[in-house]
């Protein structure tokens, strides 16, 4: 049994997950130059040991309750046999991150606006997510 003044162990894990959610809810709308400021603000506010890189560069793995770099989740590129150039999606940290976010929003069945800089592969990323949907369900 824990002493009265000591928080339960899972509190730190819950706070890390909460910080990850803050990054992609409140901080997801920030432009690139403000993301580092927001990441540093959350790091200082928390007091927990968080990844040394930007919080935007890390994914919170709910299975083992740790931060993992998005780049570690990027699949190796396999060129398609025959596709139009505009339909090719090269897996990058950004496409992995935004595909995951789209999947989370779609699982909630809530509308969302997907925005970003020109050339950030928004259209191809969204089309790729839609292509993988079950035709009967959607």
C-alpha positions in Angstrom: 0.0 0.0 0.0 1.2 3.5 -0.9 1.8 6.1 1.8 -1.0 8.7 1.9 1.0 11.6 0.4 2.4 9.6 -2.5 0.4 9.5 -5.8 -0.3 6.2 -7.4 2.3 5.1 -10.0 -0.1 5.3 -12.9 -0.5 9.1 -12.3 2.7 9.8 -14.2 1.6 7.7 -17.2 -1.8 9.3 -17.2 -0.1 12.8 -17.2 2.1 11.8 -20.1 -0.9 10.6 -22.1 -2.7 13.9 -21.2 0.3 15.9 -22.4 0.3 13.9 -25.7 -3.5 14.7 -26.1 -2.8 18.4 -25.4 -0.1 18.5 -28.1 -2.5 17.2 -30.7 -5.7 19.0 -29.6 -4.7 22.5 -28.5 -1.3 22.4 -30.0 -2.2 20.7 -33.2 -3.4 24.0 -34.8 -0.1 25.8 -34.2 2.2 26.8 -37.0 5.7 25.2 -37.0 7.6 28.0 -35.3 5.2 28.1 -32.4 5.2 24.3 -31.8 8.6 24.3 -30.2 7.4 27.0 -27.8 4.3 25.0 -26.9 6.3 21.8 -26.5 8.7 23.6 -24.1 5.8 25.2 -22.2 4.3 21.8 -21.6 7.6 20.3 -20.6 8.2 23.0 -18.0 4.7 22.9 -16.8 4.7 19.1 -16.2 7.9 18.5 -14.4 8.0 14.9 -15.6 10.9 13.4 -17.5 9.7 13.8 -21.1 11.5 13.1 -24.4 14.3 15.6 -25.0 13.0 16.2 -28.6 9.9 18.1 -29.4 6.7 16.5 -28.1 5.4 16.8 -31.6 8.1 14.3 -32.7 6.8 11.7 -30.3 3.9 9.3 -30.1 2.6 8.0 -26.7 2.3 4.3 -27.0 -0.7 3.4 -24.9 0.3 -0.3 -24.8 3.6 0.1 -23.0 3.0 3.6 -21.7 6.1 5.2 -23.2 6.9 7.9 -25.7 8.1 6.6 -29.1 9.5 8.7 -31.9 7.1 8.9 -34.8 10.1 8.2 -37.1 10.3 4.7 -35.5 6.8 4.0 -36.7 7.4 4.9 -40.4 7.2 1.9 -42.7 9.8 1.3 -45.3 8.9 2.7 -48.7 7.9 0.2 -51.4 7.4 1.8 -54.8 4.0 0.9 -56.3 3.9 -1.1 -59.5 1.9 1.3 -61.6 0.4 4.5 -60.1 -0.1 8.0 -61.1 2.5 10.3 -59.6 -0.1 12.3 -57.7 -1.3 9.1 -56.0 2.1 8.0 -54.7 2.4 8.3 -50.9 5.9 8.0 -49.6 5.7 7.2 -45.9 7.3 10.0 -43.8 7.0 11.1 -40.2 4.4 13.7 -41.3 2.3 11.2 -43.3 2.5 8.6 -40.5 1.5 11.2 -37.9 -1.4 12.7 -39.8 -2.7 9.3 -41.0 -2.8 8.2 -37.3 -4.6 11.4 -36.3 -7.1 11.0 -39.2 -7.7 7.4 -38.1 -8.4 8.5 -34.5 -10.8 11.2 -35.6 -12.6 8.9 -38.0 -13.0 6.2 -35.3 -14.9 8.8 -33.3 -17.2 9.5 -36.3 -16.6 13.3 -35.9 -16.1 15.8 -38.7 -12.7 17.4 -38.9 -10.9 19.8 -41.2 -7.5 18.7 -42.4 -5.3 21.7 -43.1 -1.6 22.5 -43.5 1.0 24.0 -45.7 0.9 23.6 -49.5 2.7 20.4 -50.6 2.4 18.7 -47.2 0.6 15.7 -48.9 -2.8 16.4 -47.3 -4.8 15.2 -50.3 -2.8 12.1 -50.8 -2.8 11.3 -47.1 -6.6 11.7 -46.8 -7.1 9.6 -50.0 -4.9 6.9 -48.7 -6.9 6.7 -45.4 -10.2 6.6 -47.4 -8.9 3.9 -49.7 -8.3 1.7 -46.7 -11.9 2.1 -45.4 -14.4 -0.8 -45.5 -16.7 0.1 -48.4 -19.7 -1.5 -46.8 -19.3 0.4 -43.5 -18.5 3.8 -45.1 
